[in-house]
Amino acid sequence: MPGTSIAIIGGCGHVGLPLGIAFAQAGVHVTLVDTDPARVAAVTAGRMPFLERGADEALPAAIATVSLHAVTAPDEIAEPDVVMVTIGTPSEEYMAPDVSTFDRAID
């Protein structure tokens, strides 16, 4: 997988960011695409926007190797070899998933 490039939509969230760090550690070039400018700024500065065991050291290391970067611009998904979507799927009171979040992310 080294030499591959991946864009992760929802990349600064609880699933996308740890996944992106793991790919970057494996030598994959990762672009984290997220709509939350505060999360993107935190990640760009090498700070985790939430608690994730081991990530406080791994994130700055991935950024330092230029294997991982975070952006808010959706046009960043045009170049990578692979595009992944990692977004929260909230459920309603009967545990049926609300896929409207997914639909908005794809739009």
Phi, psi and omega in degrees: 000339176306143184093345178279152174238140183229138169251133179244112176281132189081027191290346179255017180264186186294339177258312186295320184290310176299323178296316179297319178298316180297317177297317180298320178297334179272003177094010179271139175279122188241130171249119178267119181252122183216149181272353183265103183300328180293319178293318179299318179297318179297313180296316179300326178279358179084018180250133176288133179279000179203168181282126176212115185306126177085347185282337180299331176268323185288323182297307179299326178295318180294321179292321181297329180274001181062025177272346186218134173213156183241141182217162172257349185282116181293341179291352178291351180272001183286327187267325185300157178290327185227140173239125178247148176242120178232099182229155177292143176237089180294155178241157179272184188302335180260015177071014174283131182291143174264101184274005180297329176299318178297313181301318178295321180296320180291320177300000000 
